[in-house]
Amino acid sequence: MMIEIEEVSNNYEALPLLSLNHVSLLCRSVWDSMRFYEEVLGFVPIKRPSSFKFNGAWLYNYGIGIHLIENPSIDDFDTIVEPRPINPKDNHISFQCRDVGLVKRRLEDMGMKYVTAVVEDEGNRVDQVFFHDPDGYMVELCNCENIPILPLSSCSLKPRLSSFDRAAPAKCGFMENAMMESLSMEMLNISF
């Protein structure tokens, strides 16, 4: 018996997005945050619309904007009051960098606390450095380009012998394999 798999069509067309424009962050002090994003990350202050009736700043570099919005009572709304441990699995903004070793030396020179992590996949290695801005938002600097971007469709699907067999193909990780298996099962269900 031959099973024919039909292509799943999506009735919704993706929105016409071009790129990431900016990240907007609440901060206790616009000046402290501006200094951090300028001195540590190399962002440049740019003109902000004069129609805004609240204290803030816009910065730009690397094709990305950082919009700071001052809210001195941020502690009333957020849990950033106490310095949290630096956790690579927490929400963060990530920037590509050329030299992770230089990043670590500069952070040490500035007396900043940071945590490092390494991601390895098929002989490729990514070095990551995580640290907090003045309001506790986490920033990552990495050489992430070392791991190629592969669409899930390029992952080979290796059928499992049973639900207890968790062996994943060499090309993709557990979650990618599970997603591809789920998609294949949905496609089989649609074709019957």
C-alpha positions in Angstrom: 0.0 0.0 0.0 1.4 3.4 -1.0 0.6 6.4 1.2 0.4 9.7 -0.6 1.1 12.8 1.5 -0.5 16.0 0.4 1.1 19.3 1.0 -0.7 21.2 3.9 -1.9 24.6 2.6 -2.0 27.5 5.0 -5.0 29.8 4.4 -3.2 32.7 6.0 -0.4 34.5 4.3 2.5 35.6 6.5 2.5 39.3 7.3 4.8 41.4 5.1 7.6 41.8 7.7 11.0 43.1 6.7 13.2 43.0 9.8 13.5 43.7 13.5 13.1 47.5 13.9 13.6 48.1 17.6 13.3 46.7 21.1 11.5 48.9 23.7 12.6 48.7 27.3 11.2 50.4 30.5 14.0 51.8 32.6 14.3 53.5 36.0 16.8 56.1 34.6 17.0 57.0 30.9 20.5 58.4 31.5 21.9 55.3 33.2 20.5 53.1 30.5 21.7 55.4 27.7 25.2 55.3 29.1 25.1 51.5 29.3 23.8 51.0 25.7 26.3 53.6 24.4 29.4 52.6 26.4 29.0 48.9 26.7 27.2 48.0 23.4 28.1 50.9 21.1 24.6 52.3 20.4 24.3 55.9 19.3 21.5 58.3 20.6 19.3 59.4 17.7 16.5 62.0 17.4 13.2 61.0 19.0 9.9 62.4 18.0 9.1 65.7 19.9 5.4 64.7 20.2 6.2 62.2 23.0 5.2 63.6 26.4 7.3 61.2 28.5 11.0 60.9 29.2 12.8 58.5 27.0 15.5 58.0 24.4 16.1 56.3 21.1 19.4 54.7 20.3 20.5 53.0 17.1 23.3 50.8 15.7 23.8 47.4 13.9 20.5 48.0 12.0 18.5 47.8 15.3 16.9 50.5 17.5 16.7 50.5 21.3 13.9 52.6 22.6 14.1 53.5 26.3 11.1 54.6 28.2 11.7 56.0 31.7 9.4 54.7 34.4 10.9 55.5 37.9 8.3 53.4 39.5 9.2 50.3 37.5 9.8 48.4 40.8 6.0 48.6 41.5 5.3 46.6 38.3 8.3 44.3 37.8 10.4 41.9 39.7 13.7 43.5 38.7 14.1 45.1 42.1 16.6 42.4 43.3 19.5 41.6 41.0 18.6 38.2 39.6 21.1 35.5 38.9 22.3 35.7 35.3 20.5 32.8 33.7 21.1 32.0 30.0 17.6 30.4 29.8 15.9 33.7 30.8 14.4 36.3 28.4 17.2 38.2 26.7 18.3 40.3 23.7 21.1 38.7 21.7 23.7 40.4 19.6 26.2 38.8 17.2 29.8 39.7 17.9 33.2 39.1 16.3 35.3 38.4 19.3 33.8 36.8 22.5 37.2 36.8 24.2 37.4 40.6 23.8 33.9 41.0 25.1 34.8 39.1 28.3 38.0 41.1 28.8 36.1 44.4 28.4 33.3 43.4 30.7 35.9 42.4 33.3 37.6 45.8 32.9 34.2 47.5 33.5 33.7 45.4 36.6 30.6 43.8 35.1 29.3 40.3 36.2 28.7 37.9 33.4 28.1 34.2 32.7 29.4 32.2 29.8 27.8 29.2 28.0 28.8 27.1 25.0 26.5 25.5 22.5 27.9 22.7 20.3 26.3 21.0 17.3 27.9 18.7 14.8 31.4 20.1 15.4 30.2 23.7 15.4 30.8 25.8 18.6 29.0 28.9 19.7 30.4 30.9 22.7 27.9 33.0 24.6 28.3 35.8 27.2 25.3 36.9 29.3 25.0 40.0 31.5 22.4 42.4 32.8 21.8 46.1 31.9 21.1 48.6 34.7 17.5 47.5 34.9 18.2 43.8 35.0 17.3 43.0 31.4 19.6 40.3 30.1 21.9 40.8 27.1 23.7 38.1 25.3 26.7 38.5 23.0 27.7 35.5 20.9 29.2 34.2 17.8 26.0 32.4 16.8 26.8 32.5 13.1 28.9 29.4 13.8 25.8 27.3 13.7 24.1 27.3 10.3 20.4 28.2 10.1 18.6 25.1 8.8 14.9 25.0 8.1 13.1 22.2 9.9 12.2 20.8 6.5 15.9 20.0 6.0 15.8 17.7 9.0 15.6 14.0 8.1 12.7 12.3 9.8 13.8 9.0 11.4 10.8 6.9 12.4 10.9 5.7 15.9 10.4 2.0 16.6 8.2 2.8 19.6 7.2 5.7 21.8 10.0 4.8 24.1 12.7 5.0 21.5 14.0 8.5 21.6 16.9 8.3 19.2 17.0 11.4 17.1 18.6 11.7 13.7 22.1 13.2 13.6 20.9 16.3 11.7 18.4 17.6 14.2 17.7 17.8 17.9 14.9 16.1 19.9 12.5 19.0 19.6 13.0 19.4 15.9 12.5 15.7 15.4 9.4 15.7 17.5 8.0 18.7 15.5 8.7 17.0 12.2 7.1 13.8 13.4 4.0 15.7 14.5 3.8 17.5 11.2 4.1 14.2 9.3 1.4 12.6 11.4 -0.9 15.6 10.8 -0.3 15.3 7.1 -1.1 11.6 7.2 -4.4 12.3 9.0 -5.3 14.9 6.5 -4.7 12.6 3.5 -7.1 9.9 4.7 
